[in-house]
Amino acid sequence: MWDLREDDPRKVGSFRIVARLGSGGMGTVYLAEREGRDGQVAVKTIRSDHAQEEGFRRRFEREATAASSVRSPYTVRVISFDTQAPEPWIATEYVEGLSLRDHVLSRGPLGVSDAVELALGLTFGLASIHRAGLVHRDLKPGNILLTEKGPKVIDFGLAYATDFSHATHTGVVLGTPGYFSPEQVQGKPVSSASDIFSLGAVLTFASSGEHAFRGATPLTAQYHVVHEDPKLADVPEELQDLIAACMAKKPQERPPVNVILAQLTSLRSYGHKRGRGGPRRTSPRPVADSTAESPTAGAPPRRWLALAASAAALLATGALAGPWILPGYGPDRGASSVSRARTPANPTYTPAPASVPDDLPPD
């Protein structure tokens, strides 16, 4: 958090700007307070030159409206937005906590059990985003906050609005190299499966401290995304199959969220039975490796079928109901916890849905 600069606004919409939280090529994020109300919000403004791009305001209106309908304990809540302001802006709940990127860089990768809990929260968050008709497009460690109540996905509902792939804009790169899906790199249409690929890349970093695709330059990393397998040697063995499946090159070969949740729940339950040592791979492997035979068009890969059946059983019994909280991130965990992230007044965190199907999009 930084002091305001002379050229920073002191007010955006009905929000009083109090500090800077960060800035980038697209705009600036501020800490703000709502007039006459308790609690703080994060306000992200988009630079006026970007806002002049053809179709931007139309895309931003559509994305922000959809994002405001997302309700999940694993995503930040959109509070307000203005797509017609000279510098368009969107305000979300303010969540204080370390990003996954900063946590891994400062404290090292997560253990298997914590990585499974993280994956569960992120998968539920993505399910809610996809159900609203959105694709995040920029899921990366820096866009995931670790809080006392679990992981929070931020910046959804902005990536498509700020996507200039169909307009000429020199120097603008959407997303983060190495976390793009192959179809994003190639400029092809993207679907929710693109976020599943990014989820695999995020879990690789979270559990190993290494990027799935390593390159000296962004272009090199993008080349590796399209043409090479992810580097998973440092990923715990228990997670390698699931991550490899998520990072299949073809979107239709990536597992849907209900299959991912079934796999993670199996790992989680097995880990609990074994105690604090964490889950271990069971035999046979629930998810085959990503070199399995490609599916025919419109048909799920055969390696999903057993997991899909177990997912249906788990959904029917409510075994996938959340929320999950990362064991090492709650209060009173000593040095292993995120530094006692302070919950804003009148927190907007809501309980997990009563039943999983309400939080899952149709696959």
C-alpha positions, -999 to +999 in steps of 0.1 A: +000+000+000+013+034-010+005+071-004-015+088-031+004+108-058-005+143-067-022+132-100-043+104-083-080+110-079-094+117-045-128+105-054-141+079-078-179+076-081-192+077-045-159+063-031-132+083-013-097+073-024-074+068+005-043+049-008-027+032-038-027-006-038-009-011-071-007-002-108+000-018-141-002-013-178-040-012-178-046+011-149-044+016-111-060-001-081-069+021-051-081+015-015-113+034-010-140+040+015-177+042+008-193+075+019-216+070+048-208+033+051-183+012+070-158-010+053-133-005+025-133-014-012-107-018-039-114+005-069-097-004-102-095+024-128-087+018-165-065+042-183-084+066-206-063+057-236-072+020-233-109+030-228-109+045-262-102+012-279-131+001-302-156-020-283-140-016-249-169+001-231-194-024-245-173-053-234-166-038-200-204-032-194-212-068-203-184-083-182-189-061-152-226-067-151-220-105-153-193-102-126-216-084-102-239-115-102-211-139-090-216-150-054-190-173-040-169-174-008-139-179-031-143-147-053-143-111-044-177-094-047-183-067-073-199-037-056-202-011-083-188+000-116-190+029-142-183+020-178-189+055-191-165+075-169-135+091-186-115+064-168-139+035-164-137+018-130-149-012-111-152-015-073-149-048-054-148-058-018-114-052-003-096-084+009-065-080+029-040-109+026-009-122+008-012-132-028-004-168-036+026-155-056+040-136-026+033-164-002+052-190-023+081-166-031+085-157+006+076-189+023+080-217-002+056-240-020+026-255-002+025-290+011+002-315-006-027-312+018-026-274+016-023-275-022-054-297-023-074-273-001-063-244-023-073-263-054-108-270-040-114-233-032-101-222-066-122-248-085-154-237-067-145-200-074-141-208-111-173-227-111-192-196-099-174-174-124-182-197-153-219-201-142-222-163-146-211-167-182-176-154-176-141-167-184-115-153-161-087-154-188-060-143-164-059-167-135-024-165-120-008-166-086-009-128-083-047-128-088-053-152-059-054-139-024-049-161+007-071-151+035-082-164+069-113-178+052-097-194+022-085-183-012-101-155-031-100-151-069-098-114-080-099-095-113-124-117-130-148-098-153-120-076-166-098-097-188-122-099-218-131-062-215-094-054-217-086-079-245-074-060-275-065-092-295-091-081-321-079-045-321-045-031-329-027-019-297+010-021-297+027-034-266-005-048-249-003-084-238-033-099-221-027-122-192+006-137-180+029-157-202+031-193-188-005-191-174-022-185-208-039-214-223-026-226-258-058-212-274-052-178-258-016-177-271-028-186-306-055-160-306-083-186-308-117-183-290-116-193-254-140-211-231-141-221-194-116-248-204-090-221-207-093-213-170-089-250-162-055-249-180-045-218-160-056-236-128-032-264-136-004-238-141-013-221-108-013-254-089+021-263-104+035-230-090+017-234-057+029-269-050+064-267-065+075-231-065+083-234-102+065-223-133+050-250-155+065-234-186+099-218-181+113-194-207+139-166-207+113-143-224+075-141-225+076-153-261+096-183-252+072-192-224+043-188-249+060-211-273+064-238-246+027-235-237+017-244-272+043-269-282+058-285-250+045-305-220+044-287-186+074-292-163+059-312-134+090-330-121+089-308-089+052-312-084+042-337-056+035-370-072+000-371-058-010-340-079+008-347-111-019-366-129-046-341-122-025-311-131-014-328-164-050-335-172-059-298-166-031-287-189-040-308-219-033-289-251-068-293-265-096-277-245-120-306-249-094-329-233-094-310-200-116-323-172-147-303-162-150-289-127-171-317-113-145-342-122-117-320-108-137-317-075-142-355-073-104-360-077-096-334-052-121-347-027-107-382-031-072-369-023-085-348+006-104-377+022-075-401+018-052-376+033-075-371+063-076-409+068-038-409+068-035-380+092-013-350+089+011-368+064-013-357+036-028-376+008-009-401-013-016-414-047-040-443-047-038-472-072-050-473-099-046-436-107-079-419-110-068-396-138-047-410-166-018-390-181-024-363-207-010-385-235-042-406-234-060-411-267-078-379-278-116-380-275-139-378-304-156-345-310-182-338-284-174-369-263-156-367-229-122-385-227-126-421-215-103-413-186-130-390-172-157-416-170-149-433-137-143-399-121-175-385-135-194-414-118-177-408-085-184-370-089-221-377-093-221-399-062-203-372-042-226-345-054-256-367-045-244-372-009-233-336-005-197-347+001-183-318-019-200-291+002-176-264+013-162-242+024-126-254+027-100-233+046-064-238+040-051-254+072-020-232+074-037-200+067-062-196+095-057-177+128-035-190+156-013-210+133+019-193+143+046-186+118+029-207+091-001-185+088-006-156+065+000-126+087-033-125+104-051-109+075-075-084+090-111-088+079-127-055+069-156-042+089-189-058+079-171-085+059-188-096+027-177-132+031-207-155+027-211-192+036-205-218+009-236-229-010-258-254+008-254-279-021-227-281-046-249-283-077-260-247-071-224-236-075-215-256-105-222-247-141-235-274-165-206-293-181 
